[in-house]
Amino acid sequence: MKERERRQFKRQVLVMFLHVFDSETGKVLGYLGDISTHGLLLISETPIEVDKKIIIGVRLQKLEADLHYVDMTADKHFCCMAQSRWTGKIDHELYATGFMLLEPSDSVIQEIQQIIIRIGKEETSPTHKYVDAMLRLDKTLSQTERADIAQDIQALHGVAFVSFQEDLPHVLIVEHNIDEISASTILQHLNQQQIKAELVTLKG
C-alpha cells in the first residue's frame, strides 16, 4: 500500500509507549507507537489482518512489566472502535499496524489530545527529559538472561525504568533521562557485553 494511502492524517510520535489492548478481552496487544484523533499505530509481535475491526483500548498509565491483561475497572484507559488499514514490518520480528478510529466520541478525542500534550514528541525543540527507548534483543535469550539484562540496565545512571512484556519477550522498553544517558549509549552498553540488540525506531 502506498504511503499516502497508509496515512491520511499526520499522527503524533510519542516519547513514551503505552499499552494497547483488546477491550473485549482485556488482552494486551502491544504498544502505542503514535496517535492522532483519527488513527493510531500499534507495535506488536504478530500482524493484524487488514480491515479487522476491534474495540481497541489504550491504557493511560505508565508501562508495567509482564502486563498481560488490562483491568478495565481499575486502570485508566479509553476505548474506541477501530479498523486496521495496513500492516507492515518495523524490523525482522516486529510489526506495525495502522488503525483508523471509527467515530471517536468527544471524550476519546479529548483523551487523545491530552496524550499528545503530555507525551507527544516535539521535533524542533524537545521538552521531555524522560523518554522511552525500544530495543529488540536476541530472541534466543532465556528468561533468566533477560531478567539479568534488565537488572543491569536498570543500574545505569540516568535509567528510570526497565520493562519486558511477556507477549514480546525480546523487546525491552527503557525509560531514561536524555540529559544523562542516550538510547545509543544503552545499546552500546549491551553490545559491549556481546549481547545482540538493535534500537527500534519509528518515523514521525
Biotite code that builds the C-alpha atoms (Angstrom):
import biotite.structure as struc

atoms = struc.array([
    struc.Atom([0.000, 0.000, 0.000], chain_id="A", res_id=1, res_name="MET", atom_name="CA", element="C"),
    struc.Atom([1.323, 3.451, -0.892], chain_id="A", res_id=2, res_name="LYS", atom_name="CA", element="C"),
    struc.Atom([2.430, 5.712, 1.963], chain_id="A", res_id=3, res_name="GLU", atom_name="CA", element="C"),
    struc.Atom([-0.158, 8.381, 1.155], chain_id="A", res_id=4, res_name="ARG", atom_name="CA", element="C"),
    struc.Atom([-2.858, 5.701, 1.336], chain_id="A", res_id=5, res_name="GLU", atom_name="CA", element="C"),
    struc.Atom([-1.493, 4.449, 4.639], chain_id="A", res_id=6, res_name="ARG", atom_name="CA", element="C"),
    struc.Atom([-1.808, 7.738, 6.452], chain_id="A", res_id=7, res_name="ARG", atom_name="CA", element="C"),
    struc.Atom([-4.363, 10.382, 5.548], chain_id="A", res_id=8, res_name="GLN", atom_name="CA", element="C"),
    struc.Atom([-3.816, 12.294, 8.798], chain_id="A", res_id=9, res_name="PHE", atom_name="CA", element="C"),
    struc.Atom([-0.461, 13.029, 10.432], chain_id="A", res_id=10, res_name="LYS", atom_name="CA", element="C"),
    struc.Atom([-0.107, 11.188, 13.732], chain_id="A", res_id=11, res_name="ARG", atom_name="CA", element="C"),
    struc.Atom([1.975, 12.371, 16.668], chain_id="A", res_id=12, res_name="GLN", atom_name="CA", element="C"),
    struc.Atom([5.034, 10.300, 17.564], chain_id="A", res_id=13, res_name="VAL", atom_name="CA", element="C"),
    struc.Atom([5.208, 9.731, 21.332], chain_id="A", res_id=14, res_name="LEU", atom_name="CA", element="C"),
    struc.Atom([8.214, 9.875, 23.637], chain_id="A", res_id=15, res_name="VAL", atom_name="CA", element="C"),
    struc.Atom([6.792, 7.091, 25.817], chain_id="A", res_id=16, res_name="MET", atom_name="CA", element="C"),
    struc.Atom([4.979, 3.877, 24.974], chain_id="A", res_id=17, res_name="PHE", atom_name="CA", element="C"),
    struc.Atom([1.526, 2.968, 26.294], chain_id="A", res_id=18, res_name="LEU", atom_name="CA", element="C"),
    struc.Atom([-0.166, -0.433, 26.294], chain_id="A", res_id=19, res_name="HIS", atom_name="CA", element="C"),
    struc.Atom([-2.798, -1.115, 23.631], chain_id="A", res_id=20, res_name="VAL", atom_name="CA", element="C"),
    struc.Atom([-5.363, -3.829, 24.371], chain_id="A", res_id=21, res_name="PHE", atom_name="CA", element="C"),
    struc.Atom([-8.468, -5.572, 23.061], chain_id="A", res_id=22, res_name="ASP", atom_name="CA", element="C"),
    struc.Atom([-11.270, -4.120, 25.182], chain_id="A", res_id=23, res_name="SER", atom_name="CA", element="C"),
    struc.Atom([-13.475, -7.198, 24.749], chain_id="A", res_id=24, res_name="GLU", atom_name="CA", element="C"),
    struc.Atom([-10.914, -9.479, 26.406], chain_id="A", res_id=25, res_name="THR", atom_name="CA", element="C"),
    struc.Atom([-8.568, -7.037, 28.147], chain_id="A", res_id=26, res_name="GLY", atom_name="CA", element="C"),
    struc.Atom([-5.626, -8.804, 26.480], chain_id="A", res_id=27, res_name="LYS", atom_name="CA", element="C"),
    struc.Atom([-2.625, -6.603, 25.753], chain_id="A", res_id=28, res_name="VAL", atom_name="CA", element="C"),
    struc.Atom([-1.935, -6.432, 22.005], chain_id="A", res_id=29, res_name="LEU", atom_name="CA", element="C"),
    struc.Atom([1.266, -4.397, 22.075], chain_id="A", res_id=30, res_name="GLY", atom_name="CA", element="C"),
    struc.Atom([2.437, -0.802, 22.317], chain_id="A", res_id=31, res_name="TYR", atom_name="CA", element="C"),
    struc.Atom([1.116, 2.524, 21.073], chain_id="A", res_id=32, res_name="LEU", atom_name="CA", element="C"),
    struc.Atom([3.646, 3.980, 18.628], chain_id="A", res_id=33, res_name="GLY", atom_name="CA", element="C"),
    struc.Atom([1.873, 7.153, 17.549], chain_id="A", res_id=34, res_name="ASP", atom_name="CA", element="C"),
    struc.Atom([-1.616, 8.623, 17.574], chain_id="A", res_id=35, res_name="ILE", atom_name="CA", element="C"),
    struc.Atom([-3.965, 11.304, 16.284], chain_id="A", res_id=36, res_name="SER", atom_name="CA", element="C"),
    struc.Atom([-7.674, 11.934, 16.733], chain_id="A", res_id=37, res_name="THR", atom_name="CA", element="C"),
    struc.Atom([-8.183, 9.936, 13.522], chain_id="A", res_id=38, res_name="HIS", atom_name="CA", element="C"),
    struc.Atom([-5.928, 6.913, 13.985], chain_id="A", res_id=39, res_name="GLY", atom_name="CA", element="C"),
    struc.Atom([-3.113, 5.163, 15.818], chain_id="A", res_id=40, res_name="LEU", atom_name="CA", element="C"),
    struc.Atom([-0.134, 2.894, 15.267], chain_id="A", res_id=41, res_name="LEU", atom_name="CA", element="C"),
    struc.Atom([0.120, -0.455, 17.068], chain_id="A", res_id=42, res_name="LEU", atom_name="CA", element="C"),
    struc.Atom([3.507, -2.131, 17.552], chain_id="A", res_id=43, res_name="ILE", atom_name="CA", element="C"),
    struc.Atom([3.171, -5.885, 18.054], chain_id="A", res_id=44, res_name="SER", atom_name="CA", element="C"),
    struc.Atom([4.924, -9.185, 17.518], chain_id="A", res_id=45, res_name="GLU", atom_name="CA", element="C"),
    struc.Atom([2.164, -10.561, 15.289], chain_id="A", res_id=46, res_name="THR", atom_name="CA", element="C"),
    struc.Atom([0.481, -8.805, 12.357], chain_id="A", res_id=47, res_name="PRO", atom_name="CA", element="C"),
    struc.Atom([-3.171, -7.772, 12.494], chain_id="A", res_id=48, res_name="ILE", atom_name="CA", element="C"),
    struc.Atom([-5.204, -8.649, 9.433], chain_id="A", res_id=49, res_name="GLU", atom_name="CA", element="C"),
    struc.Atom([-6.204, -5.678, 7.285], chain_id="A", res_id=50, res_name="VAL", atom_name="CA", element="C"),
    struc.Atom([-9.791, -4.360, 7.677], chain_id="A", res_id=51, res_name="ASP", atom_name="CA", element="C"),
    struc.Atom([-10.208, -6.090, 11.054], chain_id="A", res_id=52, res_name="LYS", atom_name="CA", element="C"),
    struc.Atom([-12.459, -4.141, 13.431], chain_id="A", res_id=53, res_name="LYS", atom_name="CA", element="C"),
    struc.Atom([-11.538, -4.086, 17.126], chain_id="A", res_id=54, res_name="ILE", atom_name="CA", element="C"),
    struc.Atom([-12.838, -2.086, 20.059], chain_id="A", res_id=55, res_name="ILE", atom_name="CA", element="C"),
    struc.Atom([-9.331, -1.012, 20.860], chain_id="A", res_id=56, res_name="ILE", atom_name="CA", element="C"),
    struc.Atom([-8.248, 0.279, 24.248], chain_id="A", res_id=57, res_name="GLY", atom_name="CA", element="C"),
    struc.Atom([-5.307, 2.451, 25.266], chain_id="A", res_id=58, res_name="VAL", atom_name="CA", element="C"),
    struc.Atom([-4.086, 2.180, 28.852], chain_id="A", res_id=59, res_name="ARG", atom_name="CA", element="C"),
    struc.Atom([-3.128, 5.624, 30.098], chain_id="A", res_id=60, res_name="LEU", atom_name="CA", element="C"),
    struc.Atom([-0.849, 4.578, 32.967], chain_id="A", res_id=61, res_name="GLN", atom_name="CA", element="C"),
    struc.Atom([2.885, 4.072, 32.566], chain_id="A", res_id=62, res_name="LYS", atom_name="CA", element="C"),
    struc.Atom([4.103, 0.691, 31.367], chain_id="A", res_id=63, res_name="LEU", atom_name="CA", element="C"),
    struc.Atom([4.274, -2.196, 33.804], chain_id="A", res_id=64, res_name="GLU", atom_name="CA", element="C"),
    struc.Atom([6.446, -5.260, 33.370], chain_id="A", res_id=65, res_name="ALA", atom_name="CA", element="C"),
    struc.Atom([4.697, -8.510, 32.409], chain_id="A", res_id=66, res_name="ASP", atom_name="CA", element="C"),
    struc.Atom([1.257, -6.949, 31.994], chain_id="A", res_id=67, res_name="LEU", atom_name="CA", element="C"),
    struc.Atom([-0.892, -9.432, 30.070], chain_id="A", res_id=68, res_name="HIS", atom_name="CA", element="C"),
    struc.Atom([-4.383, -8.084, 30.663], chain_id="A", res_id=69, res_name="TYR", atom_name="CA", element="C"),
    struc.Atom([-5.722, -4.637, 31.475], chain_id="A", res_id=70, res_name="VAL", atom_name="CA", element="C"),
    struc.Atom([-8.087, -4.289, 34.438], chain_id="A", res_id=71, res_name="ASP", atom_name="CA", element="C"),
    struc.Atom([-10.714, -2.033, 32.906], chain_id="A", res_id=72, res_name="MET", atom_name="CA", element="C"),
    struc.Atom([-12.370, -1.490, 36.297], chain_id="A", res_id=73, res_name="THR", atom_name="CA", element="C"),
    struc.Atom([-9.213, -0.011, 37.827], chain_id="A", res_id=74, res_name="ALA", atom_name="CA", element="C"),
    struc.Atom([-6.802, 1.069, 35.085], chain_id="A", res_id=75, res_name="ASP", atom_name="CA", element="C"),
    struc.Atom([-7.351, 4.468, 33.485], chain_id="A", res_id=76, res_name="LYS", atom_name="CA", element="C"),
    struc.Atom([-7.979, 3.977, 29.783], chain_id="A", res_id=77, res_name="HIS", atom_name="CA", element="C"),
    struc.Atom([-10.108, 4.888, 26.809], chain_id="A", res_id=78, res_name="PHE", atom_name="CA", element="C"),
    struc.Atom([-11.730, 2.660, 24.192], chain_id="A", res_id=79, res_name="CYS", atom_name="CA", element="C"),
    struc.Atom([-12.880, 3.228, 20.635], chain_id="A", res_id=80, res_name="CYS", atom_name="CA", element="C"),
    struc.Atom([-13.938, 1.098, 17.692], chain_id="A", res_id=81, res_name="MET", atom_name="CA", element="C"),
    struc.Atom([-11.068, 0.990, 15.199], chain_id="A", res_id=82, res_name="ALA", atom_name="CA", element="C"),
    struc.Atom([-10.345, -0.687, 11.879], chain_id="A", res_id=83, res_name="GLN", atom_name="CA", element="C"),
    struc.Atom([-6.924, -1.858, 10.731], chain_id="A", res_id=84, res_name="SER", atom_name="CA", element="C"),
    struc.Atom([-5.977, -0.253, 7.422], chain_id="A", res_id=85, res_name="ARG", atom_name="CA", element="C"),
    struc.Atom([-2.470, -1.600, 6.782], chain_id="A", res_id=86, res_name="TRP", atom_name="CA", element="C"),
    struc.Atom([0.235, -3.687, 8.385], chain_id="A", res_id=87, res_name="THR", atom_name="CA", element="C"),
    struc.Atom([3.959, -3.986, 7.784], chain_id="A", res_id=88, res_name="GLY", atom_name="CA", element="C"),
    struc.Atom([7.227, -4.950, 9.433], chain_id="A", res_id=89, res_name="LYS", atom_name="CA", element="C"),
    struc.Atom([9.206, -2.449, 11.506], chain_id="A", res_id=90, res_name="ILE", atom_name="CA", element="C"),
    struc.Atom([12.194, -4.782, 11.618], chain_id="A", res_id=91, res_name="ASP", atom_name="CA", element="C"),
    struc.Atom([12.823, -8.518, 11.346], chain_id="A", res_id=92, res_name="HIS", atom_name="CA", element="C"),
    struc.Atom([10.305, -9.537, 14.002], chain_id="A", res_id=93, res_name="GLU", atom_name="CA", element="C"),
    struc.Atom([8.079, -6.590, 14.967], chain_id="A", res_id=94, res_name="LEU", atom_name="CA", element="C"),
    struc.Atom([5.006, -5.413, 13.097], chain_id="A", res_id=95, res_name="TYR", atom_name="CA", element="C"),
    struc.Atom([3.323, -2.033, 12.809], chain_id="A", res_id=96, res_name="ALA", atom_name="CA", element="C"),
    struc.Atom([-0.411, -1.852, 12.168], chain_id="A", res_id=97, res_name="THR", atom_name="CA", element="C"),
    struc.Atom([-2.177, 1.376, 11.294], chain_id="A", res_id=98, res_name="GLY", atom_name="CA", element="C"),
    struc.Atom([-5.692, 1.737, 12.702], chain_id="A", res_id=99, res_name="PHE", atom_name="CA", element="C"),
    struc.Atom([-8.377, 4.228, 11.729], chain_id="A", res_id=100, res_name="MET", atom_name="CA", element="C"),
    struc.Atom([-10.607, 5.297, 14.618], chain_id="A", res_id=101, res_name="LEU", atom_name="CA", element="C"),
    struc.Atom([-14.286, 4.927, 13.776], chain_id="A", res_id=102, res_name="LEU", atom_name="CA", element="C"),
    struc.Atom([-16.436, 7.784, 15.056], chain_id="A", res_id=103, res_name="GLU", atom_name="CA", element="C"),
    struc.Atom([-14.457, 8.530, 18.240], chain_id="A", res_id=104, res_name="PRO", atom_name="CA", element="C"),
    struc.Atom([-16.522, 10.222, 20.942], chain_id="A", res_id=105, res_name="SER", atom_name="CA", element="C"),
    struc.Atom([-15.745, 13.705, 22.217], chain_id="A", res_id=106, res_name="ASP", atom_name="CA", element="C"),
    struc.Atom([-14.301, 12.203, 25.406], chain_id="A", res_id=107, res_name="SER", atom_name="CA", element="C"),
    struc.Atom([-11.955, 9.935, 23.396], chain_id="A", res_id=108, res_name="VAL", atom_name="CA", element="C"),
    struc.Atom([-10.807, 12.895, 21.296], chain_id="A", res_id=109, res_name="ILE", atom_name="CA", element="C"),
    struc.Atom([-10.088, 14.837, 24.489], chain_id="A", res_id=110, res_name="GLN", atom_name="CA", element="C"),
    struc.Atom([-8.073, 11.920, 25.922], chain_id="A", res_id=111, res_name="GLU", atom_name="CA", element="C"),
    struc.Atom([-6.023, 11.684, 22.717], chain_id="A", res_id=112, res_name="ILE", atom_name="CA", element="C"),
    struc.Atom([-5.358, 15.415, 22.752], chain_id="A", res_id=113, res_name="GLN", atom_name="CA", element="C"),
    struc.Atom([-4.141, 15.091, 26.349], chain_id="A", res_id=114, res_name="GLN", atom_name="CA", element="C"),
    struc.Atom([-1.813, 12.217, 25.365], chain_id="A", res_id=115, res_name="ILE", atom_name="CA", element="C"),
    struc.Atom([-0.309, 14.377, 22.614], chain_id="A", res_id=116, res_name="ILE", atom_name="CA", element="C"),
    struc.Atom([0.189, 17.288, 25.018], chain_id="A", res_id=117, res_name="ILE", atom_name="CA", element="C"),
    struc.Atom([1.645, 15.037, 27.721], chain_id="A", res_id=118, res_name="ARG", atom_name="CA", element="C"),
    struc.Atom([3.980, 12.756, 25.759], chain_id="A", res_id=119, res_name="ILE", atom_name="CA", element="C"),
    struc.Atom([3.929, 13.959, 22.164], chain_id="A", res_id=120, res_name="GLY", atom_name="CA", element="C"),
    struc.Atom([7.367, 14.376, 20.606], chain_id="A", res_id=121, res_name="LYS", atom_name="CA", element="C"),
    struc.Atom([8.350, 17.913, 19.667], chain_id="A", res_id=122, res_name="GLU", atom_name="CA", element="C"),
    struc.Atom([10.669, 17.538, 16.677], chain_id="A", res_id=123, res_name="GLU", atom_name="CA", element="C"),
    struc.Atom([12.110, 21.057, 16.753], chain_id="A", res_id=124, res_name="THR", atom_name="CA", element="C"),
    struc.Atom([12.522, 21.727, 20.474], chain_id="A", res_id=125, res_name="SER", atom_name="CA", element="C"),
    struc.Atom([12.373, 18.656, 22.733], chain_id="A", res_id=126, res_name="PRO", atom_name="CA", element="C"),
    struc.Atom([10.624, 19.380, 26.025], chain_id="A", res_id=127, res_name="THR", atom_name="CA", element="C"),
    struc.Atom([10.783, 15.911, 27.581], chain_id="A", res_id=128, res_name="HIS", atom_name="CA", element="C"),
    struc.Atom([13.752, 14.817, 29.662], chain_id="A", res_id=129, res_name="LYS", atom_name="CA", element="C"),
    struc.Atom([12.428, 11.301, 30.194], chain_id="A", res_id=130, res_name="TYR", atom_name="CA", element="C"),
    struc.Atom([11.693, 9.248, 27.085], chain_id="A", res_id=131, res_name="VAL", atom_name="CA", element="C"),
    struc.Atom([11.265, 5.573, 26.219], chain_id="A", res_id=132, res_name="ASP", atom_name="CA", element="C"),
    struc.Atom([13.694, 3.622, 24.061], chain_id="A", res_id=133, res_name="ALA", atom_name="CA", element="C"),
    struc.Atom([12.638, 0.322, 22.486], chain_id="A", res_id=134, res_name="MET", atom_name="CA", element="C"),
    struc.Atom([15.356, -2.285, 21.997], chain_id="A", res_id=135, res_name="LEU", atom_name="CA", element="C"),
    struc.Atom([14.953, -5.666, 20.346], chain_id="A", res_id=136, res_name="ARG", atom_name="CA", element="C"),
    struc.Atom([17.155, -8.324, 21.922], chain_id="A", res_id=137, res_name="LEU", atom_name="CA", element="C"),
    struc.Atom([18.366, -11.698, 20.718], chain_id="A", res_id=138, res_name="ASP", atom_name="CA", element="C"),
    struc.Atom([15.306, -13.951, 20.721], chain_id="A", res_id=139, res_name="LYS", atom_name="CA", element="C"),
    struc.Atom([17.326, -16.927, 21.982], chain_id="A", res_id=140, res_name="THR", atom_name="CA", element="C"),
    struc.Atom([17.915, -15.297, 25.389], chain_id="A", res_id=141, res_name="LEU", atom_name="CA", element="C"),
    struc.Atom([16.341, -17.175, 28.288], chain_id="A", res_id=142, res_name="SER", atom_name="CA", element="C"),
    struc.Atom([14.001, -15.595, 30.823], chain_id="A", res_id=143, res_name="GLN", atom_name="CA", element="C"),
    struc.Atom([16.818, -15.589, 33.401], chain_id="A", res_id=144, res_name="THR", atom_name="CA", element="C"),
    struc.Atom([19.200, -13.905, 30.962], chain_id="A", res_id=145, res_name="GLU", atom_name="CA", element="C"),
    struc.Atom([16.579, -11.273, 30.104], chain_id="A", res_id=146, res_name="ARG", atom_name="CA", element="C"),
    struc.Atom([15.995, -10.597, 33.803], chain_id="A", res_id=147, res_name="ALA", atom_name="CA", element="C"),
    struc.Atom([19.746, -10.166, 34.345], chain_id="A", res_id=148, res_name="ASP", atom_name="CA", element="C"),
    struc.Atom([19.916, -7.739, 31.417], chain_id="A", res_id=149, res_name="ILE", atom_name="CA", element="C"),
    struc.Atom([17.000, -5.716, 32.785], chain_id="A", res_id=150, res_name="ALA", atom_name="CA", element="C"),
    struc.Atom([18.654, -5.530, 36.207], chain_id="A", res_id=151, res_name="GLN", atom_name="CA", element="C"),
    struc.Atom([21.942, -4.459, 34.635], chain_id="A", res_id=152, res_name="ASP", atom_name="CA", element="C"),
    struc.Atom([20.306, -1.723, 32.529], chain_id="A", res_id=153, res_name="ILE", atom_name="CA", element="C"),
    struc.Atom([18.253, -0.523, 35.494], chain_id="A", res_id=154, res_name="GLN", atom_name="CA", element="C"),
    struc.Atom([21.510, 0.150, 37.371], chain_id="A", res_id=155, res_name="ALA", atom_name="CA", element="C"),
    struc.Atom([22.820, 2.534, 34.685], chain_id="A", res_id=156, res_name="LEU", atom_name="CA", element="C"),
    struc.Atom([22.904, 6.193, 35.675], chain_id="A", res_id=157, res_name="HIS", atom_name="CA", element="C"),
    struc.Atom([20.004, 8.009, 34.043], chain_id="A", res_id=158, res_name="GLY", atom_name="CA", element="C"),
    struc.Atom([17.760, 4.950, 33.612], chain_id="A", res_id=159, res_name="VAL", atom_name="CA", element="C"),
    struc.Atom([14.425, 5.318, 35.406], chain_id="A", res_id=160, res_name="ALA", atom_name="CA", element="C"),
    struc.Atom([12.504, 2.177, 34.466], chain_id="A", res_id=161, res_name="PHE", atom_name="CA", element="C"),
    struc.Atom([13.019, -1.051, 32.506], chain_id="A", res_id=162, res_name="VAL", atom_name="CA", element="C"),
    struc.Atom([10.184, -3.235, 31.244], chain_id="A", res_id=163, res_name="SER", atom_name="CA", element="C"),
    struc.Atom([9.780, -6.518, 29.396], chain_id="A", res_id=164, res_name="PHE", atom_name="CA", element="C"),
    struc.Atom([6.384, -7.632, 28.116], chain_id="A", res_id=165, res_name="GLN", atom_name="CA", element="C"),
    struc.Atom([5.912, -11.402, 28.190], chain_id="A", res_id=166, res_name="GLU", atom_name="CA", element="C"),
    struc.Atom([3.970, -11.325, 24.920], chain_id="A", res_id=167, res_name="ASP", atom_name="CA", element="C"),
    struc.Atom([7.003, -9.521, 23.422], chain_id="A", res_id=168, res_name="LEU", atom_name="CA", element="C"),
    struc.Atom([9.749, -11.205, 25.470], chain_id="A", res_id=169, res_name="PRO", atom_name="CA", element="C"),
    struc.Atom([12.621, -9.970, 23.319], chain_id="A", res_id=170, res_name="HIS", atom_name="CA", element="C"),
    struc.Atom([11.512, -6.311, 23.402], chain_id="A", res_id=171, res_name="VAL", atom_name="CA", element="C"),
    struc.Atom([12.986, -4.133, 26.143], chain_id="A", res_id=172, res_name="LEU", atom_name="CA", element="C"),
    struc.Atom([11.494, -0.725, 26.966], chain_id="A", res_id=173, res_name="ILE", atom_name="CA", element="C"),
    struc.Atom([13.881, 1.605, 28.795], chain_id="A", res_id=174, res_name="VAL", atom_name="CA", element="C"),
    struc.Atom([12.691, 4.910, 30.238], chain_id="A", res_id=175, res_name="GLU", atom_name="CA", element="C"),
    struc.Atom([15.716, 7.172, 30.523], chain_id="A", res_id=176, res_name="HIS", atom_name="CA", element="C"),
    struc.Atom([16.758, 10.761, 31.144], chain_id="A", res_id=177, res_name="ASN", atom_name="CA", element="C"),
    struc.Atom([18.139, 12.054, 27.840], chain_id="A", res_id=178, res_name="ILE", atom_name="CA", element="C"),
    struc.Atom([20.304, 14.594, 29.678], chain_id="A", res_id=179, res_name="ASP", atom_name="CA", element="C"),
    struc.Atom([22.119, 11.748, 31.446], chain_id="A", res_id=180, res_name="GLU", atom_name="CA", element="C"),
    struc.Atom([22.121, 8.794, 29.045], chain_id="A", res_id=181, res_name="ILE", atom_name="CA", element="C"),
    struc.Atom([21.138, 8.263, 25.416], chain_id="A", res_id=182, res_name="SER", atom_name="CA", element="C"),
    struc.Atom([19.463, 5.290, 23.768], chain_id="A", res_id=183, res_name="ALA", atom_name="CA", element="C"),
    struc.Atom([22.599, 4.711, 21.693], chain_id="A", res_id=184, res_name="SER", atom_name="CA", element="C"),
    struc.Atom([24.699, 4.568, 24.883], chain_id="A", res_id=185, res_name="THR", atom_name="CA", element="C"),
    struc.Atom([22.358, 1.933, 26.318], chain_id="A", res_id=186, res_name="ILE", atom_name="CA", element="C"),
    struc.Atom([22.660, -0.052, 23.092], chain_id="A", res_id=187, res_name="LEU", atom_name="CA", element="C"),
    struc.Atom([26.448, 0.284, 23.152], chain_id="A", res_id=188, res_name="GLN", atom_name="CA", element="C"),
    struc.Atom([26.486, -0.959, 26.760], chain_id="A", res_id=189, res_name="HIS", atom_name="CA", element="C"),
    struc.Atom([24.650, -4.116, 25.687], chain_id="A", res_id=190, res_name="LEU", atom_name="CA", element="C"),
    struc.Atom([26.832, -4.683, 22.641], chain_id="A", res_id=191, res_name="ASN", atom_name="CA", element="C"),
    struc.Atom([29.989, -4.349, 24.725], chain_id="A", res_id=192, res_name="GLN", atom_name="CA", element="C"),
    struc.Atom([28.740, -7.337, 26.719], chain_id="A", res_id=193, res_name="GLN", atom_name="CA", element="C"),
    struc.Atom([28.317, -9.332, 23.495], chain_id="A", res_id=194, res_name="GLN", atom_name="CA", element="C"),
    struc.Atom([24.522, -9.060, 23.728], chain_id="A", res_id=195, res_name="ILE", atom_name="CA", element="C"),
    struc.Atom([22.887, -8.762, 20.324], chain_id="A", res_id=196, res_name="LYS", atom_name="CA", element="C"),
    struc.Atom([20.456, -5.852, 20.348], chain_id="A", res_id=197, res_name="ALA", atom_name="CA", element="C"),
    struc.Atom([19.001, -3.259, 17.992], chain_id="A", res_id=198, res_name="GLU", atom_name="CA", element="C"),
    struc.Atom([17.193, 0.021, 18.533], chain_id="A", res_id=199, res_name="LEU", atom_name="CA", element="C"),
    struc.Atom([13.668, 0.064, 17.125], chain_id="A", res_id=200, res_name="VAL", atom_name="CA", element="C"),
    struc.Atom([12.881, 3.458, 15.643], chain_id="A", res_id=201, res_name="THR", atom_name="CA", element="C"),
    struc.Atom([9.616, 4.857, 14.333], chain_id="A", res_id=202, res_name="LEU", atom_name="CA", element="C"),
    struc.Atom([9.307, 7.508, 11.658], chain_id="A", res_id=203, res_name="LYS", atom_name="CA", element="C"),
    struc.Atom([7.387, 10.583, 12.673], chain_id="A", res_id=204, res_name="GLY", atom_name="CA", element="C"),
])
